[in-house]
Amino acid sequence: MEISWYGRTCIRLRGRDAVVVADAYPAIVGPTGRGITADIATYSHPDDDPPAKVKTRRSRDGGTVLPASLDTAFVLDGPGEYEVKEVLLTGVRTYRDDQRGADRGRQTAFVVELDGLHTIHLGDIGHLLTEEKLGDIGSVDIACVPVGGALTATKAAALVAQLDPKLVVAMPVCPDEADCADALATFFHEMGGSPTPQPKLSVSISTLPDEVTAVVLESRGKA
């Protein structure tokens, strides 16, 4: 599975048989989505931002239009259990603050089972998880965690400890670049390692690290 980051909470998971894109909002990827394609599109907080429109992908011979634009993607934006194109997804109700949504509203975190890996995309979550929510989520291999917004770097590290994944993809969500740098530095200090961006990440069950490892990716979203 290949993981790419487009800015803030927009993540693309490209598996062998399907592509899942999370949070492709216009504010992140622009009004046309800059050519992002997907078979399945998830939105953690659709009440606040409308989905982006995405260009249709064509086959290599330039002929057949493949069903892989967000206009034709299967869209999920709420809690529940789903199976789409043999991909299993679980939406878990969460919130964008630590007041059960009273301040910034509610959202949905999605667990995606793709290529045998369980990846949780936490959206713009702003709180730690209860035992009930951890039970709903189950075990995860990879966690995509927002850092520097409502969820401070220290709380983000505590959330990772709750989920106990093998791989963590940090999603800087600060509005200011300098603040994001500070938040990432704090987060990686808590996690160990250094925030050295890489273009994308390829991972399989056999290549998962033995210890919890955090990474940050270069943004492929709009400038």
C-alpha positions in Angstrom: 0.0 0.0 0.0 1.2 3.5 -0.9 0.4 6.4 1.4 0.5 10.0 0.2 -0.3 13.3 2.1 -1.9 16.3 0.4 -1.9 18.7 3.3 -3.7 19.0 6.6 -5.9 15.9 7.0 -6.0 14.8 3.3 -4.4 11.3 2.9 -4.5 8.9 -0.1 -4.2 5.1 0.4 -3.4 3.3 -2.8 -3.8 -0.4 -2.5 -3.6 -3.3 -5.1 -7.3 -3.2 -5.9 -8.7 0.2 -4.7 -7.7 3.7 -3.8 -9.1 5.4 -0.7 -8.8 9.2 -0.3 -9.7 10.9 3.0 -10.7 14.5 3.5 -10.2 15.9 0.0 -11.6 19.3 0.8 -11.2 22.3 -1.6 -9.4 24.2 1.1 -6.7 21.5 0.9 -6.5 20.3 -2.7 -8.2 23.2 -4.5 -11.6 23.3 -6.2 -10.7 20.7 -8.8 -8.7 18.4 -6.5 -5.6 18.7 -8.7 -6.3 15.4 -10.3 -6.7 13.3 -7.2 -8.5 10.0 -8.0 -10.2 7.5 -5.7 -12.5 4.6 -5.7 -13.7 5.4 -2.1 -13.7 8.9 -0.6 -14.2 9.5 3.2 -14.9 12.8 4.8 -14.3 13.2 8.5 -16.3 16.6 8.9 -18.4 17.2 5.8 -20.7 19.6 7.6 -18.0 22.2 7.7 -16.4 21.8 4.2 -18.0 20.5 0.9 -16.1 17.8 -1.0 -13.7 18.7 -3.8 -14.4 17.8 -7.4 -11.7 15.6 -8.8 -10.6 15.0 -12.4 -11.5 11.6 -13.9 -8.5 9.2 -14.4 -8.1 7.6 -17.8 -6.5 4.3 -18.8 -3.0 4.3 -20.3 -4.3 4.1 -23.8 -6.3 7.3 -23.2 -9.5 5.6 -24.0 -11.5 4.0 -21.2 -12.6 6.2 -18.3 -11.9 4.4 -15.1 -14.4 4.8 -12.2 -11.8 6.6 -10.0 -12.7 10.3 -9.6 -14.4 11.7 -6.5 -17.4 12.4 -8.7 -17.9 8.7 -9.1 -16.2 7.5 -5.9 -18.3 5.8 -3.2 -18.5 8.5 -0.5 -18.6 7.8 3.2 -19.1 10.6 5.7 -20.6 9.1 8.9 -20.3 6.2 11.4 -21.0 2.7 10.4 -19.5 -0.5 8.9 -19.1 -0.7 5.2 -17.6 -2.9 2.5 -16.8 -1.3 -0.9 -14.7 -3.0 -3.6 -13.7 -5.6 -1.1 -12.3 -2.8 1.2 -13.7 -2.9 4.8 -14.2 0.5 6.4 -15.5 1.4 9.9 -16.6 4.9 10.7 -16.4 5.8 14.4 -18.1 8.9 15.9 -15.5 11.3 17.3 -15.3 15.0 17.9 -13.1 18.0 16.8 -12.7 19.2 20.4 -12.6 17.7 23.9 -16.2 18.9 24.7 -18.1 16.3 22.7 -18.3 18.7 19.7 -19.7 21.7 21.7 -16.9 23.9 20.4 -15.8 22.7 16.9 -18.4 20.0 16.1 -18.4 16.3 15.7 -16.6 14.2 13.1 -15.9 10.6 12.0 -12.7 8.6 12.2 -12.4 5.9 9.6 -10.6 2.5 10.0 -9.7 1.2 6.5 -8.7 -2.5 5.9 -6.7 -2.4 2.7 -4.0 -4.8 1.5 -4.3 -6.6 4.8 -3.4 -3.5 6.8 -5.7 -1.7 9.3 -5.2 2.0 8.9 -7.1 4.6 11.0 -7.5 8.1 9.6 -8.4 10.3 12.6 -9.4 13.3 10.7 -9.4 16.5 12.7 -9.9 14.8 16.1 -9.5 16.9 19.2 -9.6 14.5 22.1 -8.2 11.2 23.5 -10.3 8.1 23.1 -12.5 6.3 25.7 -12.3 2.6 26.2 -15.6 2.3 24.3 -14.2 4.1 21.3 -11.0 2.0 21.4 -13.1 -1.1 21.3 -15.0 0.2 18.3 -11.8 0.9 16.5 -10.0 -2.3 17.3 -6.4 -3.0 16.6 -4.6 -0.8 14.0 -1.3 -1.1 12.1 -1.1 2.5 10.9 -2.5 5.7 12.4 -2.8 9.0 10.5 -2.8 11.5 13.4 -3.4 15.3 13.2 -0.7 17.3 15.0 -0.8 20.9 16.2 -4.5 21.8 15.9 -7.1 21.2 18.6 -5.0 18.1 19.4 -1.7 19.4 20.7 1.5 17.6 19.9 1.7 16.1 23.4 -2.0 14.9 23.2 -1.3 13.5 19.8 1.5 11.4 21.2 -0.8 10.2 24.0 -3.4 9.3 21.4 -0.8 7.2 19.6 0.0 5.4 22.8 -3.7 4.5 23.2 -3.9 3.1 19.7 -0.5 1.4 19.8 0.1 1.2 16.0 3.3 0.1 14.4 3.4 3.1 12.0 2.3 6.7 12.6 1.8 9.3 9.8 1.8 12.8 11.3 -0.6 15.2 9.7 0.4 18.8 10.6 -2.8 20.9 10.8 -1.5 24.2 12.2 -2.5 27.3 10.1 1.0 28.7 10.5 4.0 27.0 9.1 6.3 28.0 12.0 3.7 26.7 14.5 3.6 23.4 12.6 7.4 23.1 12.7 7.3 23.5 16.5 4.4 21.1 16.9 6.1 18.5 14.8 9.4 18.9 16.7 7.5 18.4 20.0 5.6 15.4 18.6 8.7 13.7 17.3 10.5 14.4 20.6 7.7 12.5 22.4 7.7 9.7 19.8 11.5 9.6 19.2 13.2 10.2 15.9 13.2 13.4 13.8 10.6 15.0 11.5 12.4 14.4 8.1 9.7 14.6 5.4 9.6 11.9 2.7 7.7 12.1 -0.6 5.4 9.1 0.0 5.4 5.8 2.0 5.1 2.3 0.7 4.2 -0.3 3.3 3.1 -3.9 3.6 2.4 -6.3 6.4 5.9 -7.7 6.1 7.6 -4.3 6.2 5.8 -2.9 9.2 8.4 -1.8 11.8 8.7 -3.8 15.1 8.5 -0.7 17.2 6.2 2.3 16.9 7.7 4.5 14.2 6.5 8.0 13.3 6.9 9.6 9.9 5.9 12.9 8.1 5.3 13.2 4.4 5.9 16.0 1.9 2.6 17.7 0.9 1.3 17.0 -2.6 -1.6 19.4 -2.3 -2.2 22.9 -3.6 0.4 25.5 -3.0 
